Amino acid sequence: MMKTPIRLFTAVLLCGLSEVSCRNSLETPFIPPAPIQATALPSPVFFTPTSTWTATRTPTGPIPTPTPTNTPTVTPTGTLTATSTPTPFCVSWVNESSLPKGRLKPGMAQANGTLYVGGGYGPQTDGTTDMALAYLESYDPLANSWTDLPSMNPAVENPACAAFGNIVYFFGGDDGVNVSGGVQGYVTTSTSWGTGNYVGFTPRTRARAAVLNNLIYVVGGYNTGISTLNGGYLGVMEAYDPMADSWTGKAGLGVAVADVGLASLNGILYAFGGVTHNGPASFMAAYDPGSNSWSYKSSLPFSGGGDGFVENGVLYAFSHATDTVPTLPPTVYSYDPSTDSWTSHCSLPNPRAGFGAVAVGNSVFAIGGSNSPSNTGLNQAGAF
């Protein structure tokens, strides 16, 4: 049976790896203010889906209404094994609908089969002023169309982002001067914003977030106002409980790193790559929530940011260019936990640096793509 083609979308995300300092202005720590909005985040809502949603270009029948699924708790036992054999999935490149507001370094996540892109850095609507942005847009992969949504407040670039139930969360980030310690949440079912509890969250930018066992783990980041040790890069990890709106400190990564790749598979959280004060990193580490401990695995076949995603039960990572003007297209690799090994697959058609990847159904969207130091917002779109 022919596999549904994995789709890749090109817009913009995160700090390019050449921007190791992410501008020296990020040296003033953010002091959490009173909630910016009066509306507190509600508890996430979950539903039981009536069918399996798969992104396809041309549906052959009625499109089921996408609904979020509560993530069950998974306890790792024994030797980890891969759930399926990864195979190359690059076929041909097709242009898609462009991101309406091209920008760098937004947060990105999928909820209910819809892709959400919020915040970032780039030009305002006048097209002349580059700054932290408050835009929020959603992408419907079935209709190949974008929708403008209510803006976040405050505007941030480089936030960690993850979706849980019907809420898309944005953690921290920066406004180009101050590093944020705030928690913002967009409630997809009411198209409104709320603020979450920030007590227990370390203010930082350039962190990453992933969901595991009904918790959102936020790992790594950058904030010279917190500590000048390791150049301001952080190895901290904290877990956010969306149902209780509370934070718990967890075992640190052991590597002070920003822009780290992060994904969960079979009850284990994997962190890899990123940028340290010594430059691009190639480590791979696995976190067991049962023992609250990390163990190191086989290094990445590349150094630098490595956005992670899980598709069809397989963990994948995209390489990132580390030069200011990228000369090589990013490559996708798969990781097999049973053999602790990496396999190279395909590459994007054009060189680019600083992007992210999120799986939606059986498709994978690559969001990102700075191709020069002066670029502040590619909005190109395409798909494999």
C-alpha positions as CSV (number, residue, x, y, z in Angstrom):
1,M,0.0,0.0,0.0
2,M,1.4,3.4,-0.9
3,K,2.3,5.5,2.0
4,T,0.6,8.9,2.3
5,P,3.3,11.4,1.1
6,I,4.8,13.3,3.9
7,R,4.3,17.0,3.4
8,L,6.7,19.7,4.2
9,F,5.9,23.3,4.5
10,T,8.4,26.1,4.3
11,A,7.9,29.3,6.3
12,V,10.0,30.5,9.2
13,L,11.0,29.5,12.8
14,L,13.3,30.0,15.6
15,C,16.7,31.6,15.9
16,G,19.0,30.8,13.0
17,L,21.9,28.8,14.3
18,S,24.3,31.4,13.2
19,E,22.7,33.7,15.7
20,V,24.4,32.0,18.6
21,S,24.0,35.0,20.8
22,C,20.5,35.7,19.6
23,R,21.4,39.4,19.9
24,N,23.4,40.6,22.8
25,S,20.5,42.7,24.0
26,L,19.0,39.6,25.7
27,E,20.8,40.3,28.9
28,T,18.0,41.8,31.0
29,P,16.0,39.2,32.8
30,F,12.2,39.3,32.7
31,I,10.5,40.0,36.0
32,P,7.1,38.3,35.8
33,P,4.4,41.0,36.0
34,A,0.8,40.8,37.1
35,P,-1.2,38.7,34.5
36,I,-1.4,40.6,31.3
37,Q,-5.0,39.5,30.8
38,A,-7.7,38.9,33.3
39,T,-8.8,35.7,31.7
40,A,-7.1,32.6,33.2
41,L,-6.6,29.6,31.1
42,P,-9.3,27.0,31.5
43,S,-8.6,23.3,31.9
44,P,-7.9,21.6,28.5
45,V,-10.8,19.9,26.9
46,F,-10.5,16.4,25.4
47,F,-12.8,14.4,23.2
48,T,-12.7,10.9,21.8
49,P,-12.2,11.0,18.0
50,T,-14.7,9.1,15.9
51,S,-12.1,8.3,13.2
52,T,-8.4,8.6,12.5
53,W,-7.5,11.9,10.8
54,T,-4.9,11.9,8.1
55,A,-3.8,15.0,6.1
56,T,-4.3,14.4,2.4
57,R,-4.4,16.9,-0.5
58,T,-7.6,15.7,-2.0
59,P,-10.0,13.9,0.4
60,T,-11.8,11.0,-1.1
61,G,-14.8,11.4,1.2
62,P,-16.3,13.7,4.0
63,I,-13.6,15.2,6.1
64,P,-14.2,14.2,9.8
65,T,-14.1,17.0,12.4
66,P,-10.7,16.8,14.0
67,T,-10.8,16.5,17.8
68,P,-7.9,16.3,20.3
69,T,-7.1,13.0,22.0
70,N,-6.0,12.8,25.6
71,T,-2.5,11.5,25.7
72,P,-2.3,8.3,27.9
73,T,0.4,7.8,30.4
74,V,3.1,5.5,29.1
75,T,5.5,3.8,31.5
76,P,8.7,2.5,29.8
77,T,9.6,-1.0,30.6
78,G,12.5,-3.2,29.5
79,T,14.4,-2.5,26.3
80,L,13.1,0.2,24.0
81,T,12.1,-1.0,20.6
82,A,11.2,0.9,17.5
83,T,7.5,0.6,16.6
84,S,8.0,0.5,12.9
85,T,10.9,0.5,10.3
86,P,11.6,4.0,9.0
87,T,11.7,4.3,5.2
88,P,12.6,7.3,3.0
89,F,9.6,9.4,2.3
90,C,10.8,12.2,0.0
91,V,9.2,12.1,-3.4
92,S,8.8,15.4,-5.1
93,W,8.5,19.1,-4.1
94,V,5.2,20.9,-4.6
95,N,4.5,24.6,-3.9
96,E,1.9,25.3,-1.2
97,S,0.1,28.3,0.2
98,S,2.6,30.8,1.6
99,L,2.6,31.9,5.2
100,P,0.9,35.3,5.0
101,K,3.2,37.0,7.4
102,G,6.8,35.8,6.9
103,R,8.9,35.8,10.0
104,L,11.7,34.2,12.0
105,K,11.6,32.4,15.3
106,P,7.9,31.9,16.0
107,G,6.4,29.1,18.2
108,M,4.7,26.3,16.4
109,A,2.4,23.3,17.3
110,Q,-0.5,21.4,16.0
111,A,-3.8,20.9,17.8
112,N,-6.8,19.0,16.4
113,G,-5.2,18.6,13.0
114,T,-4.6,22.3,12.6
115,L,-1.1,23.9,12.6
116,Y,-0.6,27.1,14.7
117,V,2.2,29.6,14.2
118,G,2.5,32.4,16.8
119,G,4.9,35.2,17.6
120,G,8.3,35.5,16.0
121,Y,10.6,38.2,14.6
122,G,10.1,40.1,11.4
123,P,8.5,43.1,9.7
124,Q,5.4,44.7,11.0
125,T,2.5,45.2,8.6
126,D,4.1,48.4,7.3
127,G,6.9,46.1,6.0
128,T,9.7,48.3,7.3
129,T,10.1,47.7,11.0
130,D,11.6,44.4,12.2
131,M,10.7,43.5,15.8
132,A,9.0,40.8,18.0
133,L,5.6,40.0,16.6
134,A,2.2,39.1,18.2
135,Y,0.7,37.4,15.1
136,L,-1.1,34.1,15.4
137,E,-2.1,32.2,12.3
138,S,-3.4,28.7,11.7
139,Y,-2.9,26.5,8.7
140,D,-5.5,23.9,7.5
141,P,-3.5,21.3,5.6
142,L,-6.7,19.9,3.9
143,A,-7.7,23.2,2.5
144,N,-4.1,24.4,2.0
145,S,-5.2,27.8,3.5
146,W,-4.2,30.1,6.3
147,T,-6.4,32.0,8.8
148,D,-5.5,35.1,10.9
149,L,-6.4,34.7,14.5
150,P,-6.4,37.0,17.6
151,S,-2.9,38.2,18.4
152,M,-1.0,37.2,21.5
153,N,-0.1,39.8,24.2
154,P,2.7,40.4,24.7
155,A,4.5,39.9,21.4
156,V,7.4,37.4,21.7
157,E,10.0,35.7,19.5
158,N,11.7,32.4,20.3
159,P,8.9,31.0,22.6
160,A,8.7,27.3,23.5
161,C,5.4,26.0,22.1
162,A,3.3,22.9,22.6
163,A,-0.4,22.0,22.3
164,F,-2.4,20.0,24.9
165,G,-6.0,19.3,24.3
166,N,-7.7,22.4,22.9
167,I,-5.0,24.8,24.1
168,V,-1.8,25.9,22.3
169,Y,0.8,27.1,24.9
170,F,3.6,29.6,24.4
171,F,6.3,29.6,27.2
172,G,8.8,32.4,27.6
173,G,10.5,33.9,24.6
174,D,11.8,37.4,24.3
175,D,10.9,40.8,22.9
176,G,14.4,41.6,21.6
177,V,15.4,43.2,24.9
178,N,13.8,41.3,27.8
179,V,13.5,37.6,28.4
180,S,9.9,36.5,29.2
181,G,8.8,34.3,32.1
182,G,5.2,34.3,31.0
183,V,2.8,31.5,30.0
184,Q,0.3,32.4,27.2
185,G,-2.4,30.0,25.9
186,Y,-4.6,30.2,22.9
187,V,-7.9,28.3,23.4
188,T,-8.8,26.9,20.0
189,T,-12.4,26.2,20.9
190,S,-13.2,29.8,21.9
191,T,-10.6,31.6,19.8
192,S,-9.4,33.5,22.9
193,W,-6.2,33.9,24.9
194,G,-5.5,33.4,28.6
195,T,-2.5,33.4,30.9
196,G,-1.2,30.4,32.8
197,N,0.7,30.1,36.1
198,Y,4.3,31.2,35.7
199,V,5.4,30.5,39.3
200,G,8.0,27.7,39.0
201,F,8.9,28.5,35.4
202,T,12.4,29.7,34.7
203,P,12.3,32.8,32.5
204,R,14.1,32.0,29.2
205,T,14.1,32.2,25.5
206,R,15.0,29.7,22.8
207,A,13.8,26.7,24.9
208,R,11.8,23.8,23.4
209,A,8.6,22.1,24.7
210,A,7.1,18.6,24.2
211,V,4.2,16.6,25.7
212,L,4.9,13.4,27.6
213,N,2.5,11.6,30.0
214,N,0.0,14.5,30.1
215,L,2.8,16.9,31.1
216,I,4.5,19.6,29.0
217,Y,8.3,19.5,29.4
218,V,10.2,22.7,28.7
219,V,13.9,22.1,28.2
220,G,17.0,24.3,27.8
221,G,17.0,27.9,26.7
222,Y,19.0,31.1,27.1
223,N,19.0,34.0,29.6
224,T,22.2,35.8,30.7
225,G,20.1,37.5,33.3
226,I,19.6,34.2,35.1
227,S,23.3,33.1,34.9
228,T,26.4,34.1,33.0
229,L,27.7,30.6,33.5
230,N,28.0,28.8,30.2
231,G,27.4,32.1,28.4
232,G,23.7,32.3,29.5
233,Y,22.8,28.9,28.0
234,L,20.6,26.8,30.3
235,G,20.2,23.1,30.9
236,V,17.1,23.4,33.1
237,M,14.0,21.3,32.7
238,E,10.6,21.9,34.2
239,A,7.3,20.1,33.7
240,Y,4.0,22.0,33.4
241,D,0.7,20.3,34.4
242,P,-2.0,21.8,32.2
243,M,-4.8,20.3,34.3
244,A,-3.5,21.7,37.6
245,D,-1.8,24.8,36.0
246,S,1.3,24.1,38.0
247,W,5.1,23.6,37.5
248,T,7.5,20.9,38.8
249,G,11.2,21.0,38.6
250,K,12.8,17.9,36.9
251,A,16.3,16.6,36.4
252,G,18.4,19.0,34.4
253,L,19.6,18.0,31.0
254,G,23.3,18.1,32.0
255,V,24.0,20.2,28.9
256,A,23.5,24.0,28.8
257,V,21.9,24.4,25.4
258,A,19.4,26.5,23.4
259,D,17.4,25.6,20.3
260,V,17.6,21.9,21.4
261,G,15.6,19.3,19.4
262,L,12.9,17.7,21.6
263,A,10.4,14.9,21.0
264,S,8.7,12.0,23.0
265,L,8.4,8.4,21.9
266,N,7.3,5.3,23.8
267,G,7.3,7.0,27.1
268,I,10.7,8.5,26.8
269,L,11.7,12.2,26.1
270,Y,14.6,12.7,23.7
271,A,16.7,15.9,23.5
272,F,19.4,16.4,20.9
273,G,21.5,18.9,19.2
274,G,21.1,22.7,19.6
275,V,23.6,25.4,20.4
276,T,25.9,25.7,23.4
277,H,28.3,28.4,24.4
278,N,31.0,26.4,22.6
279,G,29.0,26.3,19.4
280,P,26.7,23.7,17.7
281,A,26.1,20.5,19.6
282,S,25.6,16.9,18.5
283,F,24.6,15.1,21.7
284,M,21.6,12.8,22.1
285,A,20.0,12.2,25.5
286,A,17.0,10.2,26.7
287,Y,14.9,11.1,29.8
288,D,13.0,8.4,31.7
289,P,10.2,10.1,33.7
290,G,9.9,7.1,36.0
291,S,13.4,7.5,37.4
292,N,13.7,11.3,36.6
293,S,17.0,10.7,35.0
294,W,18.8,11.3,31.7
295,S,21.1,8.8,29.8
296,Y,23.2,9.7,26.8
297,K,22.8,7.9,23.4
298,S,24.5,7.8,20.1
299,S,25.4,11.3,18.9
300,L,23.6,12.9,16.0
301,P,25.2,12.6,12.5
302,F,25.3,16.4,12.4
303,S,25.9,19.3,14.8
304,G,23.5,22.1,15.5
305,G,19.7,22.4,16.0
306,G,17.8,19.3,15.3
307,D,14.1,19.8,15.3
308,G,12.4,16.5,16.3
309,F,9.1,15.0,15.4
310,V,7.4,11.6,15.6
311,E,5.6,10.3,12.6
312,N,4.0,6.8,12.4
313,G,5.8,5.8,15.6
314,V,9.3,6.8,14.4
315,L,11.4,9.6,15.8
316,Y,12.9,11.9,13.2
317,A,15.3,14.9,13.3
318,F,16.0,17.6,10.8
319,S,19.5,18.9,10.6
320,H,20.1,22.6,10.7
321,A,22.7,24.7,8.8
322,T,25.3,26.3,11.1
323,D,26.7,28.9,8.7
324,T,25.3,32.4,8.1
325,V,24.6,31.7,4.5
326,P,23.6,28.0,4.3
327,T,25.1,26.0,1.4
328,L,23.6,22.6,2.0
329,P,19.9,21.6,2.2
330,P,18.8,20.3,5.7
331,T,18.6,16.5,5.9
332,V,16.1,14.3,7.8
333,Y,17.4,11.4,9.9
334,S,15.5,8.7,11.8
335,Y,16.5,7.2,15.2
336,D,16.0,3.6,16.2
337,P,16.0,3.2,20.0
338,S,16.4,-0.6,19.8
339,T,19.8,-0.2,18.1
340,D,20.6,3.3,19.3
341,S,21.4,4.3,15.7
342,W,20.6,7.0,13.2
343,T,19.7,6.6,9.5
344,S,19.9,9.3,6.9
345,H,16.9,9.8,4.6
346,C,16.1,12.8,2.4
347,S,16.9,16.5,2.2
348,L,14.9,19.6,1.6
349,P,15.3,20.9,-1.9
350,N,17.0,24.2,-1.0
351,P,19.6,25.3,1.5
352,R,18.2,27.1,4.6
353,A,18.9,27.5,8.3
354,G,16.7,27.9,11.3
355,F,13.4,26.0,10.9
356,G,11.2,23.6,12.8
357,A,9.1,20.5,12.1
358,V,5.8,19.3,13.4
359,A,3.8,16.2,12.5
360,V,0.1,16.5,11.7
361,G,-1.6,13.2,11.2
362,N,0.5,11.3,8.7
363,S,2.1,14.4,7.3
364,V,5.1,16.4,8.5
365,F,5.4,20.2,8.1
366,A,8.8,21.9,8.1
367,I,8.4,25.5,9.2
368,G,11.4,27.7,8.8
369,G,14.0,28.8,6.4
370,S,16.4,31.7,6.7
371,N,18.8,31.8,3.7
372,S,20.8,34.9,4.5
373,P,21.8,37.1,7.4
374,S,19.6,39.9,6.2
375,N,16.5,37.7,5.9
376,T,13.8,38.5,8.4
377,G,10.9,36.5,7.2
378,L,10.8,33.9,4.5
379,N,7.2,32.9,3.7
380,Q,7.9,30.3,1.0
381,A,5.8,27.2,1.2
382,G,6.1,23.8,-0.3
383,A,5.5,20.1,0.3
384,F,7.0,16.7,-0.4
